[in-house]
Amino acid sequence: MKRSVLCIFMIAFFVLFSSCGNSGRKHKKEKTVEKTSIVNKKKKMDIDLNLSSKTKVMSGTEIFKRYNSAVFMIFTSDGYHTFQGSGFFISSDGIAVSNYHVFKGTSIGLETIKLSSGEQLNVEDIIVKSEDNDFIIFKVATKEGKQFNYIPVASKSPSVGDKVYAIGSPRGLENTFSSGEVSQWRDENLMQISALIDHGSSGGVLINEYGEVVGITSGTFYDGSQANLNYAWSIDVIKPYVTKNH
């Protein structure tokens, strides 16, 4: 019994302090869900996207070819240091998702989004953010009418053993692709995965074999061993702020 309690404590400790982006910052488990806007704090934005249904199984090659351009690098700064993370689009008009801790403690207006094409953009609006569930939804500033490649949000959560694919930029290696399975659910919205991720992967996308977003890659259960223990937040954490198309 004592050993079980110790194991649970160790897992919780590693989750809190081993995130894969902006790793010098500590996490505080606070219930902080905020709606805001950089441009106009009174402005509220609806997120409109298609919660798709399962169609055909796609290969890893097909998934990467289709969605590589929907994933990007994020560079943030606190005015003294630069941090790097990842993000991805969930709608064609530039609505995107990343981890809250990628932006935490940085200066608004100093963020840079680097697309796989090399184009660099800025953040226009932060729509909603949650420190507790470690996500942020924002809109990228772009020319009116510009369309982005995006990844549809899955309607169902994956099960243990389901195949998943991760795209992110670990240690600045832009849009690295890896694959694995859901190893276990460690909390209602926290998945343990075997797909490889590392520092800089924070905010990257976790995709199921149907080409749908199922998670936001976030960190590793780092304990000094070589065990392949990584985790991602379920995409379900953003669904209360998503308008479903019918």
C-alpha positions as CSV (number, residue, x, y, z in Angstrom):
1,M,0.0,0.0,0.0
2,K,2.8,2.4,0.9
3,R,4.5,1.6,-2.4
4,S,1.3,2.4,-4.4
5,V,1.0,5.8,-2.7
6,L,4.6,6.6,-3.4
7,C,4.2,5.7,-7.0
8,I,1.2,8.0,-7.4
9,F,3.1,10.8,-5.7
10,M,6.1,10.3,-8.0
11,I,4.0,10.4,-11.2
12,A,2.2,13.6,-10.1
13,F,5.6,15.2,-9.3
14,F,7.1,14.4,-12.7
15,V,4.0,15.6,-14.6
16,L,4.1,19.0,-12.9
17,F,7.8,19.7,-13.4
18,S,8.7,18.0,-16.7
19,S,6.9,19.9,-19.4
20,C,8.4,20.1,-22.9
21,G,8.4,23.8,-23.5
22,N,9.6,26.9,-21.5
23,S,11.0,24.3,-19.1
24,G,12.5,26.8,-16.7
25,R,9.0,27.7,-15.3
26,K,7.2,25.9,-12.5
27,H,3.6,25.0,-12.8
28,K,1.0,26.0,-10.2
29,K,-2.2,24.0,-10.2
30,E,-4.7,26.8,-10.2
31,K,-8.2,26.9,-11.6
32,T,-7.5,29.7,-14.0
33,V,-9.6,29.8,-17.2
34,E,-9.6,33.3,-18.7
35,K,-11.2,34.8,-21.8
36,T,-9.3,37.8,-23.1
37,S,-8.1,39.6,-26.1
38,I,-4.8,41.4,-26.9
39,V,-6.4,43.9,-29.2
40,N,-9.6,44.6,-27.4
41,K,-10.4,43.1,-24.0
42,K,-14.1,43.5,-24.5
43,K,-14.1,41.5,-27.7
44,K,-15.2,37.9,-27.5
45,M,-14.6,35.4,-30.3
46,D,-16.4,32.2,-31.2
47,I,-14.4,29.2,-32.4
48,D,-16.2,27.4,-35.2
49,L,-14.9,24.1,-36.4
50,N,-16.0,20.7,-37.5
51,L,-16.0,17.9,-35.0
52,S,-15.6,15.2,-37.6
53,S,-16.7,11.6,-37.5
54,K,-14.4,8.6,-38.1
55,T,-13.9,7.8,-41.8
56,K,-11.0,5.7,-43.1
57,V,-7.8,4.7,-41.3
58,M,-4.8,6.8,-42.6
59,S,-1.1,5.8,-42.6
60,G,1.5,7.8,-40.8
61,T,2.8,9.0,-44.2
62,E,-0.6,10.2,-45.2
63,I,-1.2,12.0,-41.9
64,F,2.1,13.8,-42.1
65,K,1.7,14.9,-45.7
66,R,-1.8,16.2,-45.0
67,Y,-1.2,18.0,-41.7
68,N,2.5,19.0,-41.6
69,S,1.6,22.5,-42.7
70,A,-1.0,22.8,-40.0
71,V,1.6,22.6,-37.3
72,F,4.1,25.4,-36.5
73,M,6.8,26.6,-34.1
74,I,6.2,29.2,-31.5
75,F,8.9,31.6,-30.1
76,T,8.1,33.6,-27.0
77,S,10.2,35.9,-24.8
78,D,10.2,37.4,-21.4
79,G,12.3,40.3,-22.6
80,Y,15.5,38.6,-21.7
81,H,15.3,35.0,-22.8
82,T,13.6,33.3,-25.8
83,F,11.6,30.1,-25.5
84,Q,10.4,27.7,-28.1
85,G,7.3,25.6,-28.3
86,S,4.8,24.2,-30.8
87,G,1.2,24.8,-31.9
88,F,-1.3,23.8,-34.5
89,F,-4.4,25.2,-36.3
90,I,-7.9,23.9,-35.6
91,S,-9.7,26.1,-38.1
92,S,-9.0,27.5,-41.6
93,D,-9.3,31.1,-40.4
94,G,-6.2,31.0,-38.1
95,I,-7.6,29.7,-34.8
96,A,-4.8,27.7,-33.1
97,V,-4.0,25.7,-29.9
98,S,-0.9,25.3,-27.8
99,N,0.1,24.7,-24.2
100,Y,-0.5,27.5,-21.6
101,H,3.0,27.1,-20.2
102,V,4.6,27.9,-23.6
103,F,3.2,31.5,-23.1
104,K,3.3,31.7,-19.3
105,G,5.5,34.6,-18.0
106,T,6.2,36.0,-21.5
107,S,5.5,39.4,-22.8
108,I,2.4,39.9,-25.0
109,G,3.4,41.1,-28.4
110,L,6.7,39.4,-28.4
111,E,5.4,36.0,-29.7
112,T,6.4,34.8,-33.2
113,I,4.7,32.0,-35.1
114,K,6.8,30.3,-37.7
115,L,4.9,28.2,-40.3
116,S,6.5,25.2,-42.0
117,S,6.6,27.4,-45.2
118,G,9.0,29.8,-43.3
119,E,6.4,32.5,-43.1
120,Q,6.4,34.4,-39.7
121,L,3.2,35.7,-38.1
122,N,2.1,37.2,-34.8
123,V,-0.6,36.5,-32.3
124,E,-3.7,38.7,-32.8
125,D,-6.0,37.5,-30.0
126,I,-5.8,35.2,-27.1
127,I,-9.3,33.7,-27.0
128,V,-9.2,31.5,-23.9
129,K,-6.4,30.0,-21.7
130,S,-6.3,27.6,-18.8
131,E,-3.3,27.0,-16.5
132,D,-5.1,24.1,-14.8
133,N,-5.5,22.2,-18.1
134,D,-2.5,23.7,-19.7
135,F,-4.0,25.0,-22.9
136,I,-4.3,28.2,-24.8
137,I,-6.5,29.0,-27.8
138,F,-5.5,32.0,-29.9
139,K,-5.9,33.6,-33.3
140,V,-3.0,34.3,-35.6
141,A,-2.7,37.7,-37.2
142,T,-2.9,37.5,-41.0
143,K,-4.3,39.1,-44.1
144,E,-8.1,39.0,-44.4
145,G,-9.3,36.0,-46.4
146,K,-6.1,33.9,-45.9
147,Q,-6.9,30.3,-45.3
148,F,-4.8,27.9,-43.2
149,N,-4.5,24.1,-43.3
150,Y,-6.0,22.8,-40.1
151,I,-6.7,19.5,-38.2
152,P,-10.2,18.5,-37.3
153,V,-11.0,17.8,-33.7
154,A,-11.9,14.2,-32.8
155,S,-15.4,13.6,-31.5
156,K,-14.2,10.7,-29.2
157,S,-11.2,10.2,-27.0
158,P,-8.8,7.4,-27.9
159,S,-8.5,4.2,-25.9
160,V,-5.5,2.5,-24.4
161,G,-3.6,0.8,-27.2
162,D,-4.9,3.1,-30.0
163,K,-2.4,4.3,-32.5
164,V,-1.4,8.0,-32.2
165,Y,0.9,10.3,-34.1
166,A,2.7,13.4,-32.8
167,I,4.0,16.4,-34.8
168,G,6.0,19.1,-33.0
169,S,9.4,20.7,-32.8
170,P,11.5,19.0,-30.1
171,R,14.7,21.0,-29.3
172,G,14.0,23.2,-32.3
173,L,13.9,20.3,-34.8
174,E,11.0,21.7,-36.8
175,N,7.9,19.5,-37.3
176,T,9.4,16.2,-36.2
177,F,7.0,13.3,-36.7
178,S,6.7,10.3,-34.3
179,S,4.3,7.5,-33.6
180,G,3.2,5.3,-30.8
181,E,0.2,4.3,-28.8
182,V,-1.9,5.5,-25.9
183,S,-0.2,3.8,-23.0
184,Q,-2.7,4.7,-20.3
185,W,-5.0,7.4,-19.1
186,R,-3.5,8.9,-15.9
187,D,-6.3,11.4,-15.2
188,E,-9.6,12.3,-16.9
189,N,-7.8,14.5,-19.4
190,L,-4.2,13.3,-19.2
191,M,-2.8,10.6,-21.5
192,Q,0.4,8.7,-21.1
193,I,1.7,8.0,-24.6
194,S,4.6,6.2,-26.2
195,A,5.1,8.6,-29.1
196,L,8.4,10.4,-28.6
197,I,8.4,14.0,-27.6
198,D,11.0,16.3,-26.0
199,H,11.5,20.0,-24.9
200,G,10.1,22.2,-27.6
201,S,7.3,19.7,-28.4
202,S,5.0,21.4,-25.9
203,G,1.8,22.5,-27.7
204,G,2.3,20.1,-30.6
205,V,-0.5,18.0,-31.9
206,L,-1.4,14.4,-31.2
207,I,-3.4,12.8,-34.0
208,N,-5.4,9.6,-34.2
209,E,-5.3,7.2,-37.2
210,Y,-8.3,8.9,-38.7
211,G,-6.5,12.2,-39.0
212,E,-8.2,14.0,-36.1
213,V,-6.7,15.9,-33.1
214,V,-7.0,13.9,-29.9
215,G,-4.4,15.6,-27.7
216,I,-1.9,18.4,-27.1
217,T,1.6,17.0,-26.5
218,S,3.0,18.4,-23.3
219,G,5.9,16.7,-21.5
220,T,7.7,13.6,-20.2
221,F,7.6,11.7,-17.0
222,Y,11.3,12.3,-16.6
223,D,13.1,10.4,-13.9
224,G,16.6,10.0,-15.3
225,S,15.8,6.6,-16.9
226,Q,15.4,5.8,-20.6
227,A,11.8,4.7,-20.2
228,N,9.6,6.1,-23.0
229,L,7.1,7.9,-20.8
230,N,5.4,10.9,-22.3
231,Y,2.1,12.7,-21.8
232,A,-0.5,14.8,-23.6
233,W,-3.6,16.6,-22.6
234,S,-6.8,15.4,-24.1
235,I,-8.2,17.7,-26.7
236,D,-11.4,17.4,-24.7
237,V,-10.1,20.3,-22.5
238,I,-10.9,22.8,-25.3
239,K,-14.3,21.5,-26.3
240,P,-16.3,23.7,-23.9
241,Y,-15.0,26.6,-25.9
242,V,-15.7,25.1,-29.4
243,T,-18.8,25.7,-31.5
244,K,-19.7,22.5,-33.3
245,N,-20.7,22.7,-37.0
246,H,-23.8,20.7,-37.9
